[in-house]
Amino acid sequence: MALMRVAKAAELPAGTIREFQVEGKAIALANVAGKFYAINNTCLHRGGPLGQGVLEGNEVTCPWHGWQYDVTTGKLTQNAAAGVDCYRLEVHGEDIFVEIG
């Protein structure tokens, strides 16, 4: 599948996470110390929006019920056997591209 432009790097300062729509899918795009990661935006617990959560280091906390995910792997920090999808991304110049597949 092709890479889709999602955002400009300047829209996502270090230490932040935001939600975006790509090809009809909601993704959460995070900036961890200048490196970008893309995961599925929907929490496994009750469908909370991870992109609206709080990002501390590489861990995002779902704003609805506090489930925590490692944005670098998509895995639950409480149970690494479960997690959300991670998406490949590339940064070209100031643009962030994500592959949803």
C-alpha positions in Angstrom: 0.0 0.0 0.0 1.1 3.5 -0.7 2.3 6.0 1.9 -0.2 8.8 2.6 0.7 12.3 3.8 -0.7 12.8 7.2 0.8 15.9 8.7 3.7 18.3 8.8 6.3 17.6 11.5 5.9 21.1 12.9 2.3 20.2 13.7 3.5 17.6 16.3 6.1 19.0 18.7 8.2 16.6 20.7 6.2 15.0 23.6 2.8 15.2 21.9 0.3 12.9 20.4 -2.6 13.7 18.1 -5.3 11.8 16.1 -5.6 11.9 12.4 -7.8 10.3 9.7 -6.0 8.4 7.0 -8.0 6.5 4.3 -10.9 6.3 6.7 -8.9 5.0 9.6 -8.2 6.8 12.8 -4.6 6.8 13.8 -2.6 8.3 16.6 0.6 10.0 15.6 3.2 10.6 18.4 6.4 12.5 18.6 8.8 10.9 21.1 11.9 13.0 21.4 11.9 13.9 17.7 11.0 10.5 16.4 7.5 9.8 15.0 5.3 6.8 15.6 1.9 5.9 14.3 -0.5 3.5 16.0 -4.2 2.7 15.7 -6.1 5.4 17.6 -8.7 3.0 19.2 -8.1 1.7 22.7 -8.8 -2.0 23.0 -10.7 -1.5 26.3 -13.7 0.6 25.3 -12.6 2.3 22.1 -11.2 5.4 23.6 -9.2 7.9 21.4 -5.5 7.3 22.1 -4.6 10.4 20.1 -6.4 12.5 22.8 -4.4 10.8 25.6 -1.4 12.0 27.5 2.0 11.0 26.2 4.8 10.6 28.7 8.0 9.3 27.2 6.9 6.6 24.8 3.8 5.7 26.8 0.3 7.1 25.9 -2.5 6.8 28.5 -6.1 6.4 27.1 -8.1 9.4 28.3 -11.2 7.3 29.0 -10.1 4.6 31.4 -6.3 4.9 31.7 -5.1 1.9 29.7 -1.5 2.5 28.7 0.3 1.7 25.4 3.9 1.9 24.2 3.6 4.0 21.0 6.8 2.4 19.7 5.3 -1.1 19.6 1.5 -0.6 20.1 1.7 -3.0 23.0 -0.2 -2.6 26.3 2.3 -1.7 29.0 0.3 -3.9 31.4 0.1 -6.9 29.1 2.6 -7.1 26.2 0.6 -10.0 24.6 -2.1 -7.5 23.5 -1.9 -4.2 21.6 -3.0 -2.0 18.8 -1.6 -1.9 15.2 1.5 0.0 14.5 1.9 1.7 11.1 5.1 2.2 9.1 5.9 5.9 8.5 8.5 8.0 6.8 9.4 11.6 7.1 10.2 13.4 3.9 11.4 16.9 4.5 8.7 18.4 6.8 6.0 16.0 5.8 5.0 12.8 7.7 3.7 9.9 5.6 2.0 6.8 7.0 1.3 3.5 5.4 -2.1 2.0 6.4 -2.3 -1.6 5.3 
